[in-house]
Amino acid sequence: MKKHPRLYLGLLAGVVAITANTLVLKAAPLMAVNAESGGLLKLGLLHTTPVLPAGLLPVVKAEGFKLLFHYLTGLGMVGLYVLVFEPRLPGNGWVKGGLFSLLPWVLNGFVVLPLLGHGLAGGHVLTAGGMAYFFVANAVFGLVLGGLYAYLRQQQEAAGV
């Protein structure tokens, strides 16, 4: 990873950020909140289920696959953050991460959920509390990613690596 230290640090920060986001989303039912989760996979399945081999459908609907898909999608967002957005966004790591967290929220709320028939920001199926909770879950992802990535970069620079 010496050739791409930013990606390595992004991967470390990203796994922590995705885990924090996942825990927040998984905690929603414990607080009686219906928050969106897995919209992109649901959208993909909506359009691919008719052509999927019958034996594959249980695999892609399994909780383990959903979690893997969530992490892979999150790592894609991490790559976008590290390579495209972080160098261009203003402020410290927390600010950059907070601003970046708007991207997955907007993409989901204004593209994915409407395509699923859930309305803007899931307004047809989510309460205001559920929409706010989903916003917070995305903010947790961005804030942890931005803050931890900036910290790791500072540590790397201080070590002269």
Secondary structure, DSSP 4 states (H G I P E B T S, - for coil): -TT-HHHHHHHHHHHHHHHHHHHHHHHGGGGT------HHHHHHHHHHGGGS-TTTHHHHTSHHHHHHHHHHHHHHHHHHIIIIITTTS-SSHHHHHHHHTHHHHHHIIIIIHHHTTS-GGGTTT--HHHHHHHHHHHHHHHHHHHHHHHHHHHHHHHTT-
